[in-house]
Amino acid sequence: MRMQVKNISKSYNGNPLYSDFSMELSEGIITCILGPSGCGKTTLLNIIGKLITPDSGKLTGFDDKLFSYIFQDPRLLPWKTVMGNIEFVLSRNLSSEERKNQAERLIRLVELEGFADYYPSQLSGGMRQRVSIARAFACPSDVILMDEPLSGLDIALKQNMIRWFSKIWKSDKRTVIFVTHDVDEALLLGNEIVVLSQAPARIVAHENINEPVGNRSMEEPHLKKLRQLLLNALGQLN
């Protein structure tokens, strides 16, 4: 089923970020929205998540959707443990034992066994972000919105984050909309990649990747070629 952003316009202080902008999104895959800083990626994410109302236009296929977020900042509850942060968002329809079992499963998937009783202040930045990933999947949402959660991480940690995210996503196959300005992040995580221009944003490239998420290498010839194509698309925007 397709979710659609139809003919939206949005301006700030008289400066248009979007003008009669439309795009379609598929369910059950990871769509990466790639674009330069300031092009309105986060604004689009917040319009989709119903945190911002467009000046005109509409969304279709989103009416009954629930959303969870993964931010650049993990935004964990500091007074709750790793287990507590994850259990906090699990469905209240679950028994306490079911919530515990679900939380433990997610903790295993992000490889944080042994840290369930730690508080956020006792964890490294990368570990806190892993908890935020597990929490987003624990939430009974239909769509996960990711606002550059890998930005600022070093290469090794970023690659590990992609591995952990891929592992948990494969067990769930939730619809994910992920915004980034990093081409490699998009190539390693996205099933579909949509490239936006500078504001007022328009779609300048739209690519699909068939290789399974989590099993990709930037050394693969197909991804090298696609990387250059995306860099060229972004380069033409500068």
N, C-alpha and C positions, 0 to 999 in steps of 0.2 A: 504494500500500500504506500502511496506517495503522500508526503506532507508538503504543503505548498506555501511559499511566501509570495503573495500576489500584489504587484503594483504598489509596493510600499514607498512612502516618502518620509524622510525625517531630517529636520534641520536643527542646528543649535546656533543661537545668536545670528540667525540669518544665513548661516553657512550650511548648505545641503550636504549631508552624508549620503543620503539615498534619495533618488528621484525616479519614481515609477520603476522600482527594482523588483524583479521576480526571480525565484529559483525554486527547484523541487528537491526534496530530500527523501531518501529511501529509508524504510524501517529495517531494523535488524542488522545494520552495518555501521561502520565508522566513517563518517563524512568529515574530512578536514577542510576547513575554510582557511586558505592561505592568502596572505596579503601584507603589504608594507605597513609599518606603524602609522597609526592615525587614519587608516582607511575606513574605520567603522566596524571592525570585526566584533569587538566586544559589544557594541551597540546592537548589532544584528543578533548576537547570541541572547542579549537581554530582551530584545523584541520577541524572539522565539520563545524564551522562557517566561514571557508575559510580565516581566519586571518593568518594561518600558512600553508605552503605547505609541505606535507610529502616528505621524500627522495625518496620513491617509493610507489606504490600502488595507489588506486583511490577510489573516492566516487561515488556511483550511487544513483539516486533518489533525489539528492540535487540540480540539475542543476538550476531549476527555483525557488528555495526557497529563501525567504527573512528572515533575522534573527533579533531578538532583544535580548538584554542582560539584566540580572539582576546580578550585581556584589555584592561582600561583602560590598564595599563602594558605597553608593547610586549614586554618581556622578551626582547630579542635577545641573542645571544651576543656579548659585547663584543670578543672576540678574533677574530671572523670578520667579513669584509666583507659588504656587502649581498648580493653574489652567493653568498658562502659560507654565509650564514644560510639562504638559500633552497635552495641545493643540498643542505645538510645534511639536510633532511627529505624530499627526493625519494626515490622508490623505488630501492633498491639493485639492482633488476632492470634498471634503465636503464644504458646505457653512459655513460661520462663525457661523450661528445659529446651524447647525448640529454639528460642532466641539465643541461648548459650551455645547450642550446637551450630547454629548458622554463623554466629560470630567467630567461633573457633575455626570453622571451615574457611572463612574469609581470611582470618589471621594466618592460617597455613598457606593459603594461596599467595599471600604477599610476603611469605617467609619471615614472619615475626613471632614464630613459636618461642616461648620463653619470655616474651615481653608483654603478655596480656595484662599483667598487673602494674605495668609502668605508667607513670603520668607523662603527658606531653613534654614537660620540662626536663624529663630524664632521657629523652630521645634525641637523636641527631635530626637535622633538618630533613634528610632523606627518609628516615624512618617515620617521621611525622607525616610526610607526604604519602607514604605507603598506607598509613592509617586512613588518610583522607580518601584514597582510592577505594579501600575496603568499605569505608563508610558510605560512599556514593553508591556502591553496588548493594549494600545492605538495605538502603532506603528502597521502599516498594514503589519505585518510579518506573516510568515507561521510557524516559529519555534522560541520558546523562549529558550535561553541558560542561565542557572543559575549556576554561579560559586561561590558556598558556600556562598550564601547571608545570611544565618542564623548563620554563624560562629561568635562566640564572644558574642552572645546575651544570656541573662540569660534565665533560663528555662521557666518562665512565659511569657516573651516577645516572645520567640521562639514559644511557643504553640499558642499564639495569631497570630503571623505571619503566621503560618501554616493555621489557621482558615481563616484569611483574604485572603490568596492566594487561598485556596480551594474554597472560595465563588466566587471569580472572575473567577477562572478557570472553574467552573461548568457552568458559563454563556457563556463560550466561547469554551471550549474543544480544545484549541490550542495544537499542539504538543510541549511538553516540555522535554528538556534534562537537568537534574539536577545533578551536581557533588557534592559529600559530602564525608566526612570521618566519619560521625555520623550515626550509625545504626538506631537510633530512628527517625531521620529526614527522612531517606529512607523509613522506615516502615509506617510513618504517611502520606507521600506524594506520594510514588511511586505506579504506576500500575505494572511496571516491575522494578526489581532490578538486576543490573549486578555488580558482585563483581570482581574487578581486583586485580591481584597479584602485588608484587613489580616489578620494572622494571628489564628486559624487560617485559612489562605487558602481561598477558594472562587472560582469563576469568576463574575464579575458581568456580563461582556459578552464577546461573541465576534463579530468582524466580519471580512468578506472584502473585499479591494480588487482590482478587476479591471484597473485601469490598470497598464501595464507599469512595473516598477521602473526607476528612472533617468530616467523621462520625466514625472515628476509635479511639480506646482506647488501650493503651499499656497493659491494664489489660485483653484484650481478649485472651483466651487460644491459639487460632491459631497464633496470633501475638507474644505472649510470646515464643511459640515454634519456630517460624520463626526467632525471635530475637536471640535465642540461636544458631540456625543453622548459621546465618550470623556472629555472634561473633566467633563461632568456625572456620568458613572459614577465617576470618581475623586473628584469633589467630594463625592459622597454617602458616601465612605469616611472623610472627615475629621471 
